[in-house]
Structure formats: C-alpha cells, structure tokens
Amino acid sequence: MKFFAINGSPRKVFNTAQLLDKSLEGIKSVLPEAEVERIDLYDIPFNGCKSCFACKKVNGRHYGRCVYNDDFKPILNKITQSDGLILGSPVYFGDLTGNMRCFLERFMFPFLAYSTTETVDHKRMPLAFIYTMNVSDEASFDLGYHDLFDKYESVLERLFTKPEHLYVHETYQFSDYDRYVSDIFDEKERRIIHETRFPIDLESAFKIGQNIAKRAKKD
Ligand SMILES: Cc1cc2nc3c(=O)[nH]c(=O)nc-3n(C[C@H](O)[C@H](O)[C@H](O)COP(=O)(O)O)c2cc1C
C-alpha cells in the first residue's frame, strides 16, 4: 500500500512538515509494510488548473483526468492512485497556501463531473487535513478560518471521503525570534506553547496517520 503526505508549506523542517512526518510514522505503526512518502509541493514547478476543460470533453480521451502535461502530472497520477493521503497547509492570509490551492485544483477538478448523469470513476482514498496557523483557536473561529476549512473539506468529502482534520494554532514561526522583527508576538509565550502543546499536536498527527492506515486497511 502507498500513502502520501502533501506538504503545502515552503518550509521542509518546520511545523507543517514535522506534523506530516509524524502522521506518516502513524501510518507505518499500523502498516509496517506500507510505503510512505512526503511530497513537498514547493519543490515542484507547477501551476493550478489552466481551465482547458479536457477533463470534461464529451467522449474525450482524457475525461475525468488532468491532461496538463507538466512536471506535476506523473506525481499527480501517483497521488490519485494512493491508498491514503494526508494534506498539510499553513494558513497564509486567511487561506491555504498558493501551492496547496494549485494542488487541490489539479487533484479535485477532473473528478468533479459537470453532469447529473455522468460520473467519474476514481479511487476514493481516506483523507486527512492538517492546518497550521499563527492565530489562536478562538481567533481562528472569529476570523472565519473554520468555515473556509469546512468548505475545502466538503468538496473533498463529496469527491473522495470525509477528511479527518487537525488544527494547530500559535505555531513557533522562527528558530530564533531575536533575528526577526516580531515584537507583536510574545516569544516566551510562543516557546512555552511550542514546548508544551506542539508535542500533543504531534501525537494527534500520529493518531491521524494511524486512522488513515486503519481506514485504508478496511477498504
Ligand atoms: C505569507 C504568510 C502569511 C501568513 N498568514 C497567516 C494568516 O493569515 N493567519 C495565520 O494565522 N497565520 C498566518 N501565517 C503564519 C503561518 O500560517 C504559520 O506560521 C504556520 O505555522 C507556518 O507553517 P510552517 O511552519 O509549516 O511553514 C502566515 C505566514 C506567512 C509566511
């Protein structure tokens, strides 16, 4: 079995990446033989959907498939055949990162039939979504982030399966706060959160991985 973690952060060792790696460890704890791989979206030169509509052409050769022939195409093909996926994105300006959006356009749109009768036959693997952000739990509600996450997840549920999710708040943003102008943050408070709450978030990510593996095993 093959599982992917999709890293929507440009950073490869920070919050999102660490959580995703933990979730892959969770998968391996249930399915030691499974192949797991993290895909760093910012390593791949690719764009979102280019609106060619080849995936929706009547009797089209590429109906229900993304025809966009770029470096991302073989990777997308592997992902759509996988047995489970864990997506991870920081919040940038109240939304997912640009590359995560590009990924979702390419991943989801071909499978969305513009029809009441036609459907697209494709794999409906178990999914999870991990979101990391600067704001607190309370502020993320007030700012409407949860409505936005629900919106993405409702499309994922319709096309694949209902995603489990993890919200990670008040992340530690730099390895050394002294090197950046960041006096709106209380570094000490953030460090304490990082030392006390982030390990719990990592455990939650591990469990998310275990759940994905168990769901994949059942199918
Ligand atoms: C360009 C940019 C925009 C951001 N916008 C937001 C935002 O709107 N809301 C928020 O809570 N955090 C925001 N953040 C903070 C990140 O979401 C947060 O630090 C996240 O944990 C970073 O993930 P990473 O450590 O995996 O890279 C922003 C960070 C950057 C670099």
The ligand as an SDF file (V2000), in Angstrom:
LIG
                    3D

 31 33  0  0  0  0  0  0  0  0999 V2000
    2.9540   34.7340    3.8450 C   0  0  0  0  0  0  0  0  0  0  0  0
    2.4230   34.3310    5.1990 C   0  0  0  0  0  0  0  0  0  0  0  0
    1.1090   34.6260    5.5190 C   0  0  0  0  0  0  0  0  0  0  0  0
    0.5800   34.2000    6.7390 C   0  0  0  0  0  0  0  0  0  0  0  0
   -0.7300   34.4830    7.0210 N   0  0  0  0  0  0  0  0  0  0  0  0
   -1.2900   33.9980    8.1520 C   0  0  0  0  0  0  0  0  0  0  0  0
   -2.6610   34.2250    8.4400 C   0  0  0  0  0  0  0  0  0  0  0  0
   -3.3950   34.8460    7.6800 O   0  0  0  0  0  0  0  0  0  0  0  0
   -3.1780   33.6900    9.5870 N   0  0  0  0  0  0  0  0  0  0  0  0
   -2.4140   32.9700   10.4650 C   0  0  0  0  0  0  0  0  0  0  0  0
   -2.9430   32.5130   11.4890 O   0  0  0  0  0  0  0  0  0  0  0  0
   -1.1030   32.7340   10.2090 N   0  0  0  0  0  0  0  0  0  0  0  0
   -0.5280   33.2370    9.0860 C   0  0  0  0  0  0  0  0  0  0  0  0
    0.8030   32.9880    8.8210 N   0  0  0  0  0  0  0  0  0  0  0  0
    1.5960   32.1590    9.7740 C   0  0  0  0  0  0  0  0  0  0  0  0
    1.6710   30.6960    9.3400 C   0  0  0  0  0  0  0  0  0  0  0  0
    0.4240   30.1720    8.9820 O   0  0  0  0  0  0  0  0  0  0  0  0
    2.1990   29.8250   10.4820 C   0  0  0  0  0  0  0  0  0  0  0  0
    3.3980   30.3430   10.9760 O   0  0  0  0  0  0  0  0  0  0  0  0
    2.3820   28.3790   10.0130 C   0  0  0  0  0  0  0  0  0  0  0  0
    2.5030   27.5310   11.1210 O   0  0  0  0  0  0  0  0  0  0  0  0
    3.6160   28.2250    9.1390 C   0  0  0  0  0  0  0  0  0  0  0  0
    3.7710   26.8840    8.7840 O   0  0  0  0  0  0  0  0  0  0  0  0
    5.2240   26.2140    8.6430 P   0  0  0  0  0  0  0  0  0  0  0  0
    5.9280   26.4660    9.9550 O   0  0  0  0  0  0  0  0  0  0  0  0
    4.9740   24.7970    8.3790 O   0  0  0  0  0  0  0  0  0  0  0  0
    5.8940   26.8850    7.4860 O   0  0  0  0  0  0  0  0  0  0  0  0
    1.3880   33.4620    7.6400 C   0  0  0  0  0  0  0  0  0  0  0  0
    2.7300   33.1870    7.2990 C   0  0  0  0  0  0  0  0  0  0  0  0
    3.2430   33.6220    6.1030 C   0  0  0  0  0  0  0  0  0  0  0  0
    4.6890   33.3060    5.7570 C   0  0  0  0  0  0  0  0  0  0  0  0
  1  2  1  0
  2  3  1  0
  2 30  2  0
  3  4  2  0
  4  5  1  0
  4 28  1  0
  5  6  2  0
  6  7  1  0
  6 13  1  0
  7  8  2  0
  7  9  1  0
  9 10  1  0
 10 11  2  0
 10 12  1  0
 12 13  2  0
 13 14  1  0
 14 15  1  0
 14 28  1  0
 15 16  1  0
 16 17  1  0
 16 18  1  0
 18 19  1  0
 18 20  1  0
 20 21  1  0
 20 22  1  0
 22 23  1  0
 23 24  1  0
 24 25  2  0
 24 26  1  0
 24 27  1  0
 28 29  2  0
 29 30  1  0
 30 31  1  0
M  END
$$$$
